[in-house]
Amino acid sequence: MLVVDLTCHLKKPARYGNEEALKGPLKNIVGHTEHQVVSSDFNSDTDPSTFDAGAGIALNNHSVKLIFWYDNEFG
């Protein structure tokens, strides 16, 4: 199990929690959870990666910290 902690600086202002992007080109690539989770919750998860909305945060309108989980042993 691996977790990615990604901090991004955005050109355009955005609000944290806008999951619309996950319905577009990222559909079937990135899953989504708002539950409190631990690494074992993702064992054998069929999504290539899962965005953990509860673990990330908006630092301001142009910077966000995003958390993604994936099971590197599945598939």
C-alpha positions as a printed NumPy array, in Angstrom:
array([[  0.   ,   0.   ,   0.   ],
       [  1.313,   3.413,  -0.922],
       [  0.106,   6.913,  -0.143],
       [  0.948,   9.995,  -2.201],
       [  0.999,  13.366,  -0.449],
       [  0.923,  15.916,  -3.272],
       [  1.056,  19.693,  -2.779],
       [ -0.003,  21.655,  -5.881],
       [  0.146,  25.319,  -6.8  ],
       [ -2.756,  26.161,  -9.146],
       [ -2.726,  28.829, -11.856],
       [ -6.461,  29.426, -11.473],
       [ -8.198,  29.735,  -8.107],
       [-10.175,  26.669,  -7.079],
       [-12.053,  25.438,  -4.071],
       [-11.15 ,  22.218,  -2.287],
       [-13.831,  19.567,  -2.457],
       [-14.859,  20.041,  -6.081],
       [-15.158,  16.4  ,  -7.161],
       [-16.434,  17.302, -10.64 ],
       [-12.954,  16.634, -12.035],
       [-13.271,  12.995, -10.973],
       [-16.305,  12.601, -13.237],
       [-14.469,  13.747, -16.368],
       [-11.25 ,  12.342, -17.808],
       [-10.245,  10.881, -14.428],
       [-13.35 ,   8.672, -14.166],
       [-12.298,   5.017, -13.79 ],
       [ -8.747,   6.148, -12.953],
       [ -9.195,   7.915,  -9.622],
       [-11.685,   6.789,  -7.   ],
       [-12.916,   9.027,  -4.199],
       [-13.6  ,   8.686,  -0.482],
       [-14.688,  11.12 ,   2.199],
       [-14.549,   8.518,   4.986],
       [-11.791,   8.274,   7.559],
       [ -9.638,   5.451,   6.234],
       [ -6.438,   3.538,   6.947],
       [ -4.196,   1.704,   4.515],
       [ -5.89 ,  -1.681,   5.02 ],
       [ -9.173,  -0.187,   3.743],
       [ -7.633,  -0.162,   0.267],
       [ -6.389,  -3.75 ,   0.086],
       [ -7.579,  -5.198,  -3.234],
       [ -9.197,  -1.882,  -4.208],
       [ -9.957,  -2.012,  -7.931],
       [ -9.471,   1.73 ,  -8.502],
       [ -5.921,   2.475,  -9.69 ],
       [ -5.8  ,   5.33 ,  -7.162],
       [ -8.223,   6.77 ,  -4.577],
       [ -8.446,  10.442,  -3.674],
       [ -8.831,  10.841,   0.112],
       [-10.858,  14.062,   0.4  ],
       [-10.831,  13.956,   4.21 ],
       [ -7.042,  13.878,   4.446],
       [ -6.262,  16.745,   2.07 ],
       [ -6.689,  20.468,   2.616],
       [ -6.846,  23.757,   0.745],
       [ -3.929,  25.881,   1.869],
       [ -5.401,  28.892,   0.029],
       [ -7.234,  29.495,  -3.285],
       [ -4.129,  28.587,  -5.287],
       [ -2.518,  25.818,  -3.209],
       [ -3.913,  22.436,  -2.212],
       [ -2.543,  19.36 ,  -0.478],
       [ -3.988,  16.189,  -2.007],
       [ -3.762,  12.648,  -0.636],
       [ -4.079,   9.581,  -2.868],
       [ -3.933,   5.889,  -1.899],
       [ -3.18 ,   2.918,  -4.084],
       [ -2.534,  -0.768,  -3.615],
       [  0.732,  -1.409,  -5.448],
       [  0.322,  -5.193,  -5.061],
       [ -3.153,  -5.562,  -6.613],
       [ -3.673,  -6.381, -10.273]])
